[in-house]
Amino acid sequence: MAKKKKKEKKAMQIGKLYQVSGDKIERKNKFCTKCGPGYFLAKHKDRETCGKCGYSEIISKK
C-alpha cells in the first residue's frame, strides 16, 4: 500500500479578523469563552465554533 499524502493547511489570515477604523482596531469575531483572549470563534452559517476546544454557540435566526 502507498502512503497517503497529507494535505497542507493554509495559514490563518489574521488581517481578516480585525478592522481598522481611524486610530482604533476592532475585532470582527468574538473570543472563545472557555479558552480566553486570543482564540477566536469561527463564523459558520448557523453557529460560531472554537477551533481549539470545540466550544460552539448556535446562532438563532429571528
Secondary structure, DSSP 8 states (H G I E B T S, - for coil): -------------GGGGEEEETTEEEESS-EETTTEEEEEEEE-SSEEEETTT--EEE----
